[in-house]
Amino acid sequence: MAVKDVSVNRKAYHDYFIDEKYEAGLVLRGTEIKSLRAGKASFQDTYVSFRNGEAWLKGLHISAYDFGNRHNHEEDRDRKLLLHKQELRKLQNKAKLQGYTLIPLRIYLKEGLAKVEIALARGKLLYDKREDARIRTMKREAEKAMKY
C-alpha cells in the first residue's frame, strides 16, 4: 500500500484544532490527476461544503496540466468527495454545530487513486496560537539543553 503525498495543508494545524480525521475519495477529470501526480495543488482557502446530500471540496486549486490540450480542466472548480452515506450524515450533523468546519489536511495518492484527508476542526483564537508557539519553543529549548 504505497502512499505518496501530493500536497499538505500546513496552515491547518496552525489555524485549527483538529478533532477527527476522515479519508475521502476525490472525483477528478482526465488532466487533473496528471497535474496532481506532478504535485500541482494548492489549499488556499479550501473547505468542504454540503449540497444535495453530497460533500464538495471548494477552493482547491489544481494547476492546468502543462501538456494538456483544449480539453484541459478548470483550475478552481468544485470537486465532489466520495464518502459512505453514514459518514456523510455524521459529518453534516457535526458541521452544523457552532464553531466546527470541515477542512482538507492533505491530498495523496493511494494505490493510484487520489484521496483527501479531511478533518472536523474548530478555529483557534490568537491566544491559542500564542500558547502553541510557547509550548513549541519550550520543547525546542529542552531538547537543546538535553543535547549538551
N, C-alpha and C positions, 0 to 999 in steps of 0.2 A: 504494500500500500504506500506508494510514493506520493508525498505531498510537497508541492512547490508553491511557496508564497509568491503571489504576483504583486500585491500591494498591501501595505499595512497602514491603518489609521492611527498614527502615533498620538494625535491630539485627543483621541477618545479617552484615554486613561488620564489625561491631564484635565479635561473638562467635565468628566462624568464619573460617578460611582457606578461600577459595573455590578449588577445583581445576578443576572442569569445570562448564559450564552446558548445560542442555538445555531445549528448548521442548516443552511438552505441552499437549494439548487438555484441556478440563475438561467433564465431564458435569454439566449443570445442569438444574433443573426450571424451570417457567414463570416464577415470580416471582423466582427467583434472578438471572436475567440482568437483570431490570429494576432490582433492588437494586444489582447491580454497575455498571450504567450510571450510577446515581446516586452511585457511589463509596462504598458502604457495605460495606466488607470490612475485616476485622482479622486480622492474622497472629499474634496472641498464642499462643505455644507450638504453632506449626503444624509438622508434619513429614510425611514420606512413608513409608508402610509398604507391605509386600507381603503379599497374601493371595490364595491360589489362582492364583498366576502373574500377578496384576494389581496395578497400583500404585494406592494410595488416599491421598488427602490428608486427614490427620486434624487436627482442631483449628481449621480455618478457620471463622471466624465471618462469615456474611453476614447482615446485619440483615434483619428481615422487611420486605417491601415495604409502604410506607405505604398504598397504595391497594388492597392485596390483600384478598381475602375469606377465607372459612373454608378455602379451598384453598391458603393461604399455605404456604411451605416451612418445614421445621425449620431453625433457625438454625445449629446446630452439628453437623449430620450429616456423615458421611464422604462424600467426593466422589471418584468414580473419575477417574483420569488416563488420557488416551489417548496411548499411545506405541507405536512399532513393536516387534514381538516381539524383534528383535535388541537394541534399546535397553533393553527391559525386562530381558532376560537379563544384559546388560552392567552395568546399574545394580544389579541384585540381587546379582551377584557382587562388585561393588566395595563395596556397602554392608555386605557380610558382613565385610570387612576391619576390623580393630580400629581404632577412632577415627574412622571415617567415618560420616557420616549424610547423608540427603537432606533439604534444606530448600527451601522456596519463597522466591524472591527478589522476585518481583513478579507481579501479575495485570494483564493488559492485554487490550484489545480489538483484534483484528487482522482487518480486513475483516469486521467484525460478529461475529466468533467470539471467545469467551473463551479465553484462553491463559494458562498459568502457566509462568514461567521457574523451573525447579528447578535446584539446584546440588548437586554432590557436595562435601561440606565436611568439614573437620576442626576440632574445637573449639580455641579459643585458651585459653591459660592466662593468669593475671593478669599475669605479666611480659611476655607478648606484647602485651597490651593497652597496658601502660605504654610499651613500645617504640614502638608505633604512634602513641601520643599525643605522645611526644617528637619523633618524626620530623615529625609534622604541625605542631607548634609551631616547629620549626627552619625548615621551609619557609615558614611564615607570616611569621616574623621576617626571613628572607632577602628575601622579596618586598617587605616593608615597607621594608627598607633600600635595595633597588634603586629603589623608588619615589621616595625622597628623594635 
